[in-house]
Amino acid sequence: MLEIGNGAFRSVTQAQAHLSFWAIMKAPIIMGASLASLTPEILDVLKNVDALSINQDSLGTSTTMQHFC
């Protein structure tokens, strides 16, 4: 469950990083905060079309780490 908006993150940058990792891992985007308590900045993070499109792409596979030697 996303912790964005629950007071777990002190900055918008931290919230962006959390959503980004969630998106690339193809984790279900389940918000655990009340919509009424979210700031406009945090709502903007949650509505980021680019991050959501990565999470919802048609392949449905998560990212993998690549090692280059």
FIVEX-962634 format. One record per residue: x, y, z of N, C-alpha, C in turn. Coordinates in steps of 0.001 Angstrom, whole numbers, padded with zeros to 6 digits, always signed. Each point is the difference from the previous one (the first is absolute). Layout:
// residues N
XYZXYZXYZ/...
//
This chain:
// residues 69
+000844-001171+000000-000844+001171+000000+000894+001240+000000/-000347+000948-000814+000763+001250-000039-000131+000741+001325/+001110+000487+000481+000001+000761+001249-000046+001507-000245/-000134+000395-001247-000058+001421-000341-001260+000606+000621/+000188+001106+000713-001124+000680+000615-000282-000421+001425/+000690-001025+000492-000196-000473+001367+000990+000617+000981/+000773+000964-000439+000983+000620+000871+001334-000724+000001/+000119-001052-000805+001247-000766-000034+001111+000753-000721/-000360+000909-000870+000994+000719-000785-000050+001474+000357/+001161+000575+000164+000083+001392+000429+000035+000978-001175/+000222-000517-001205+000099+000914-001139-000693-000592-001229/-000293+000862-000936-000586-000434-001272+000988-000884-000746/+001287+000299+000110+001026-000803-000678-000015-001439+000502/-000164-000193+001288-000085-001348+000552-001251-000721-000496/-001095+000714-000086-001246-000591-000514+000157-000387-001466/+000680+000832-000780+000242-000310-001409+000856-001250-000139/+001022-000123+000832+000867-001176-000043-000792-001258+000364/-000834+000092+001016-000807-001148+000428-000925-000454-001122/-000703+000920-000627-000894-000349-001102+000783-000551-001186/+001155+000554-000270+000816-000472-001128+000415-001452+000184/+000499-000338+001196+000377-001388+000254-001208-000922-000060/-001112+000458+000519-001236-000779-000046-000392-000266-001455/+000118+001024-000832-000405-000111-001408+000888-000975-000767/+001321+000091+000176+000880-000867-000796-000058-001454+000456/-000445-000233+001229-000132-001376+000477-001366-000601-000348/-000846+000781-000658-001347-000435-000406-000854-000398+001198/+000249+000630+001128-000786-000275+001205-001377+000636-000146/-001013-000605+000604-001328+000607-000055+000016+001381+000661/-000576+000963-000675-000043+001360+000536-001223+000096+000912/+000211-000306+001268-001059+000078+001003+000409+001082+000981/-000786+001042+000043+000320+001135+000853-000518-000244+001407/+000824+000311+000993-000393-000232+001380-000314+001266+000770/-000216+001089-000689-000268+001277+000668-001400+000490-000358/-000508+000850+000834-001291+000619-000254+000174+001119-001036/-000843+000014-001003+000079+001057-001019-000188+001380+000607/-000790+000088+001034-000272+001292+000625+001225+000588+000688/+000959-000844+000353+001175+000491+000740+001202+000295-000890/-000102-000255-001292+001147+000173-000894+000174+001454-000428/+001251+000433-000063+000298+001342-000501-000077-000014-001523/-000160+001146-000619-000011+000047-001467+001289-000548-000613/+001130+000211+000658+001273-000493-000522+000037-001531-000007/-000495-000602+001070-000025-001466+000078-001006-000564-001000/-001125+000659-000186-000960-000435-001025+000637+000026-001383/+000801+001017-000272+000697+000064-001286+000944-001182-000182/+000673-000401+001074+000881-001173-000078-000822-001240-000337/-001108-000186+000677-000830-001189-000214-000664-000033-001370/-000185+001165-000611-000640+000079-001319+001018+000099-001135/+001261-000291+000282+001051+000097-001009-000248-001024-001114/-000378+000481-001153-000373-000859-001127+001178-000846-000469/+001198+000544+000019+001174-000758-000454+000267-001205+000897/-000025+000213+001313+000235-001114+000931-001113-001040-000114/-001236+000456-000091-001119-000941-000108+000035-000781-001304/+000463+000625-001067+000067-000722-001278+001084-001074+000029/+001082+000227+000736+001031-001037+000157-000593-001175+000766/-000731+000299+001055-000612-001047+000813-001045-000785-000775/-000715+000648-000889-001133-000617-000673+000275-000383-001446/+001268-000183-000379+000273-000320-001399-000562-001367-000374/-000134-000241-001290-000694-001203-000468+000786-001289+000225/+001329+000069+000158+000773-001214+000233-000248-000566+001393/-000152+000876+000956-000296-000445+001357+001153-000666+000719/+001224+000217-000460+001154-000596+000670+000780+001074+000741/+000539-000376+001145+000772+000974+000776+001400+000126-000590/+000712+000993+000460+001360+000204-000472+000926-001033+000606/+001123-000190-000638+001015-000902+000531+001341+000701+000007/+000851-000405+000913+001323+000598+000077+000884-000599-001083/+000702+000850-000688+000918-000425-001038+001428+000195+000482/+000817-001005-000148+001409+000077+000368+000830+000046-001270/+000799+001018-000124+000872+000143-001164+001433-000132+000453/+000701-000935-000562+001401-000222+000388+000938+000414-001098/
//
